[in-house]
Amino acid sequence: MSHPANLEGRRRFLKAAVVGAIAAPVAGILLPKLARAQDLPHLEESDATASALGYKHDASLVDKAKYPQYQAGRACVNCNFFQTKAGAAWGPCQLFPGKAVDAKGWCAGYAVET
């Protein structure tokens, strides 16, 4: 018969193993997305897609004659395609996969819910 202290140690080990087995896949799903957002290269204004959409790191520099749909106050930070937590200076955008855009930026793909 096993000693009671050994049984308690086994119980703790099994509980920790079960929690770890459940937590590992969840962390594997959530953490890489957060880490990747910070590690993305910044979108360059010279990028072909960025250039085609008139992307600027600073929305106040948008050519208003060329992009009359631009309105003051619109920026990546309040666009539906911008995907990052509040307060982040750069973040991923669905229009530019694999790149981070400036929260103060703007492009012709700008969209908000109406």
Salt bridges, closest charged atoms under 4 A:
GLU8 OE1 - ARG11 NH1 3.87
GLU45 OE1 - LYS56 NZ 3.83
ASP47 OD2 - LYS99 NZ 3.70
